[in-house]
């Protein structure tokens, strides 16, 4: 018996350490609801329209995904910095919110195939001469904390430049349209919106940081859900539905490196 007890404890320890494989896809189907984290302060990808209803490309993509899965869509409003925490703490089943697949994020969550893309750019008024990173010396640059715009502009900003980080896209937009900060790291669509809100800004693209491809975020170990989403993206790239949504909401076609998925 004395020899048996330690063996039983060892077996119990092994049993406790065996990970429980996630099956969020099965849970979604059982609950007939999918919880999707979307930043509704990130037009034209996510916003509340004049009727105060969720709108934008990410919303429409999530609606189509839920319909094809045969479940109800439950939008979980989030901000850029909270997208991954909402996923890892189970507040959301997936993230459909301009989430770029970066090496740092890939350590925490898994990503689907790309479903959309956008450019990261530096923009400023036409009156300010900026041709490249060196011209940012001594300038303040607005960026949304934790986004790829933040990461990319931080990489190339001269030591004397100051990247001023805001906690959500709406606050970044306000900081620029109010004239608080002249230079911004953003995407062309948001810059266009800033000009619409304050035409006197005369913002223009100065240079490109990089092209960013967006994936749908899923928790580590949710292999069945990721596989289903990858299949869904392939199908709706081939039949043109995702491109049609993107063109309607964003005003351009998806880049061919995304639409030509095999």
WOWOWO-V355023 format. One record per residue. N is the residue number from 0. SS is DSSP state (h for helix, s for strand, l for the rest). NEAR is the number of other ideal C-beta (glycine too) atoms within 8 Angstrom. Layout:
n: (N,N)
ss: (SS,SS)
near: (NEAR,NEAR)
This chain:
n: (0,1,2,3,4,5,6,7,8,9,10,11,12,13,14,15,16,17,18,19,20,21,22,23,24,25,26,27,28,29,30,31,32,33,34,35,36,37,38,39,40,41,42,43,44,45,46,47,48,49,50,51,52,53,54,55,56,57,58,59,60,61,62,63,64,65,66,67,68,69,70,71,72,73,74,75,76,77,78,79,80,81,82,83,84,85,86,87,88,89,90,91,92,93,94,95,96,97,98,99,100,101,102,103,104,105,106,107,108,109,110,111,112,113,114,115,116,117,118,119,120,121,122,123,124,125,126,127,128,129,130,131,132,133,134,135,136,137,138,139,140,141,142,143,144,145,146,147,148,149,150,151,152,153,154,155,156,157,158,159,160,161,162,163,164,165,166,167,168,169,170,171,172,173,174,175,176,177,178,179,180,181,182,183,184,185,186,187,188,189,190,191,192,193,194,195,196,197,198,199,200,201,202,203,204,205,206,207,208,209,210,211,212,213,214,215,216,217,218,219,220,221,222,223,224,225,226,227,228,229,230,231,232,233,234,235,236,237,238,239,240,241,242,243,244,245,246,247,248,249,250,251,252,253,254,255,256,257,258,259,260,261)
ss: (l,h,h,h,h,h,h,h,h,h,h,h,h,h,h,h,h,l,l,l,l,l,l,h,h,h,h,h,h,h,h,l,s,s,s,s,s,s,s,l,l,s,l,l,l,s,s,s,l,l,l,l,l,s,s,l,h,h,h,h,h,h,h,h,h,h,h,h,h,l,l,s,s,s,s,s,s,s,l,h,h,h,h,h,h,h,h,h,l,l,l,l,l,s,s,s,s,s,s,s,l,l,h,h,h,h,l,l,s,s,s,s,s,s,s,s,s,s,s,s,s,s,s,s,s,l,l,l,l,l,l,l,h,h,h,h,l,l,l,s,s,s,s,s,l,l,l,h,h,h,h,h,h,h,h,h,l,l,l,l,l,s,s,s,s,s,l,l,h,h,h,h,h,h,h,h,h,l,l,l,l,l,s,s,s,s,l,h,h,h,h,h,h,h,h,h,h,l,h,h,h,l,s,s,s,s,s,s,s,s,s,s,s,s,s,s,s,s,s,l,l,l,h,h,h,h,h,h,h,h,h,h,h,h,h,h,h,h,l,l,h,h,h,h,h,h,h,h,h,h,l,l,l,l,l,h,h,h,h,l,l,l)
near: (4,4,6,7,8,7,8,8,8,8,8,8,8,8,7,6,6,6,5,4,5,7,8,12,10,8,9,14,10,6,7,8,9,13,10,16,18,16,17,12,10,14,11,9,14,16,12,7,8,3,4,5,6,11,9,14,13,15,13,12,13,13,9,12,14,12,8,7,11,6,11,7,12,8,10,11,7,13,10,15,9,9,15,12,8,13,17,9,6,6,8,12,11,14,17,13,14,12,14,10,10,8,5,6,13,10,5,8,13,10,11,13,9,12,12,15,10,11,10,15,14,14,13,11,9,6,4,8,4,11,6,6,8,6,10,14,8,6,10,9,16,14,17,14,10,6,10,10,13,14,9,12,15,9,6,8,11,9,4,5,12,6,11,10,8,11,9,12,14,7,10,14,12,9,12,15,10,7,7,7,10,9,14,15,15,14,11,11,12,12,14,8,11,16,11,6,7,9,6,4,11,9,12,8,9,10,10,8,12,8,9,12,10,13,12,13,15,16,11,6,7,13,6,10,13,11,8,10,14,10,8,11,15,11,8,11,14,7,6,8,8,15,11,8,12,13,11,7,11,9,5,6,7,13,8,6,5,13,11,7,10,3)
